[in-house]
Amino acid sequence: MDNQELRALKEKLGVINYKINYKTGVHLGVIEDFFSGKTEELAPKDRERIEKMLMAESKKR
């Protein structure tokens, strides 16, 4: 999943940054910077955790 797809999925699901932080353990500042567009980089481990969490959220709905 590329950056735009990841941001679009978060937006579509309406998941807040704090929930992603809570469920993945990725630092809130990293999440905020990425989803605000301030940075395009995510550590591979962080990206994997966020993708997994958002996919699980989408299956719940």
C-alpha positions as CSV (number, residue, x, y, z in Angstrom):
1,M,0.0,0.0,0.0
2,D,1.5,3.4,-1.0
3,N,1.3,6.6,1.1
4,Q,-1.8,7.9,-0.7
5,E,-3.7,4.7,-0.3
6,L,-2.8,4.5,3.4
7,R,-4.0,8.1,4.0
8,A,-7.2,7.5,2.0
9,L,-8.0,4.4,4.0
10,K,-7.5,6.3,7.3
11,E,-9.7,9.1,6.1
12,K,-12.4,6.7,4.8
13,L,-12.5,4.8,8.1
14,G,-12.5,8.0,10.1
15,V,-9.9,6.6,12.5
16,I,-8.2,9.3,14.7
17,N,-4.4,9.5,15.1
18,Y,-4.6,8.6,18.8
19,K,-6.4,5.3,18.1
20,I,-3.7,4.3,15.7
21,N,-1.1,5.3,18.3
22,Y,-2.8,3.3,21.0
23,K,-3.4,0.1,18.9
24,T,0.0,0.0,17.1
25,G,2.5,1.6,19.5
26,V,3.8,3.8,16.8
27,H,4.7,7.3,18.2
28,L,2.0,9.8,17.9
29,G,4.3,12.4,16.5
30,V,5.3,10.0,13.6
31,I,1.6,9.3,12.9
32,E,0.7,13.0,13.0
33,D,3.5,14.0,10.7
34,F,2.8,11.2,8.2
35,F,-0.9,11.7,7.9
36,S,-0.7,15.5,7.8
37,G,1.6,15.2,4.8
38,K,4.5,16.8,6.7
39,T,6.7,13.7,5.9
40,E,6.4,10.9,3.3
41,E,8.6,8.5,5.2
42,L,7.6,5.8,7.6
43,A,9.8,3.1,9.0
44,P,8.9,-0.3,7.4
45,K,8.0,-1.7,10.8
46,D,5.7,1.3,11.6
47,R,4.1,1.1,8.1
48,E,3.4,-2.6,8.6
49,R,1.7,-2.0,12.0
50,I,-0.4,0.8,10.7
51,E,-1.5,-1.1,7.6
52,K,-2.4,-4.1,9.6
53,M,-4.4,-2.1,12.1
54,L,-6.3,-0.1,9.4
55,M,-7.1,-3.3,7.5
56,A,-8.5,-4.9,10.7
57,E,-10.6,-1.8,11.3
58,S,-12.0,-2.0,7.7
59,K,-13.0,-5.6,8.2
60,K,-15.0,-4.7,11.3
61,R,-17.2,-2.4,9.3
